[in-house]
Amino acid sequence: MIKKAKMSFILGFKVGEERVMVSHLQFADDTMIFCDADICQIGYLRCILRCFEMVSGLQINFAKSEMLQIGEVREIEDLAWVLGCKIGSLLSYLGMPLGANFKSKVVWNKTIDIIAGRLASWKVPMLLKGGRMTLIKSTLMSTPNYLFSLFTIPVSVANKIESMFKFFLWNDGPECHHYHLVDWKTIFKPMDNGGLGFRKLVYHNEALLAKWLW
């Protein structure tokens, strides 16, 4: 008996132990189609989309569509010309950085910028120590929670973010310097043990990553 070979016009990527082929993802009004940087696959994709237009009566706006490269892609301009779309540079999707090394410090740059922006917008000299403690616990420490559940934070990045917390807690402005009244290690202890109940970022990151074991 002769087995017929399976033909795939568009190849995505395989995931899981069963190596399931994923060729597209849809979320809300976005559709992402994955394929190799091959001019034949791009041509097949163009034909499929045109067939969809004829069957559904809908029209695809190729001018608003973007071709995104993961890694280095040669002659991407030719591939975009075949599809009739423009070349985009999507750095993140739904808050998730694409194509980034999970160990890279670049992944955390946006989080650091968000924290720095919030600190710059708050009038530090007008805030009491209790108010600063509340803002650190409720706002600043929860800012990286999404990335904490996906990536392992480098120790140097965690120390940098915690240093921003220290400056916000003890200093009254960029031109004022105050001595830290309590050792930072003591601050991480529970209030019953003489601390302020702050969460150690590295431990908090490990706790959120532990849910993947479950």
C-alpha positions, -999 to 999 in steps of 0.1 A, spaced: 0 0 0 14 34 -10 10 62 16 2 96 3 26 123 14 11 152 33 17 185 15 18 217 36 17 249 16 24 271 47 47 259 75 44 275 109 62 263 140 58 231 162 50 232 199 45 207 227 56 171 230 32 161 202 49 187 179 16 203 169 20 226 139 9 262 146 4 282 114 -18 311 128 -30 328 160 -61 350 164 -68 374 192 -96 400 191 -93 417 157 -57 406 151 -46 376 130 -10 365 129 1 340 103 34 322 107 55 308 78 90 304 66 109 332 48 102 314 15 89 331 -15 67 301 -24 50 301 9 44 338 7 29 332 -28 6 305 -14 -4 328 14 -13 355 -11 -35 330 -30 -52 318 2 -61 354 12 -74 362 -23 -96 331 -22 -109 342 12 -118 376 -4 -138 359 -32 -156 334 -9 -165 359 19 -170 390 -1 -146 408 23 -116 427 12 -82 425 29 -63 458 32 -28 446 23 -15 482 27 -23 481 64 -9 446 69 27 442 80 53 415 76 73 409 107 107 392 108 118 370 137 156 368 136 175 377 104 156 374 72 173 379 38 155 397 10 125 406 32 117 435 9 110 410 -20 88 389 3 68 419 13 64 429 -24 49 395 -32 24 399 -4 18 435 -12 23 447 24 48 468 43 76 457 67 68 463 104 89 460 135 66 446 162 87 445 194 60 432 216 25 416 213 1 417 243 29 429 264 51 400 255 85 408 238 89 388 206 121 372 195 139 384 226 163 362 246 146 355 279 180 362 297 185 395 280 183 427 301 167 445 272 134 428 280 132 448 312 140 482 297 103 491 292 95 481 328 123 503 341 111 532 320 75 528 333 87 528 369 110 558 363 81 577 346 58 571 375 85 582 400 91 614 380 54 622 380 50 620 418 58 650 439 82 634 463 88 662 488 50 664 494 47 627 502 51 613 537 71 581 543 38 562 548 25 574 515 57 564 497 56 530 513 20 525 500 29 536 465 59 512 464 39 482 476 7 488 456 20 504 424 57 500 418 62 465 430 32 453 409 44 469 377 66 440 366 42 413 376 33 403 341 70 398 331 77 382 364 53 354 354 71 348 321 109 356 325 136 352 351 147 387 361 185 392 361 199 400 395 215 432 382 181 444 369 164 436 402 190 455 421 186 485 398 148 486 403 152 482 441 177 511 441 150 532 425 127 522 454 153 531 479 158 565 464 121 572 463 116 561 500 144 580 516 153 610 495 131 641 491 142 650 456 170 648 430 190 675 448 184 662 483 203 633 499 192 616 531 208 587 548 189 555 548 175 551 583 170 513 580 190 486 563 173 475 531 175 438 541 155 447 572 128 464 552 120 431 534 111 415 567 74 412 577 61 441 599 58 417 628 96 412 626 105 448 625 104 453 587 81 471 563 68 441 544 84 449 511 87 420 486 122 409 474 119 412 436 139 380 429 119 359 453 86 374 440 97 365 405 105 329 415 71 326 432 52 337 400 73 314 378 66 285 402 30 284 390 42 269 357 52 237 376 16 234 386 
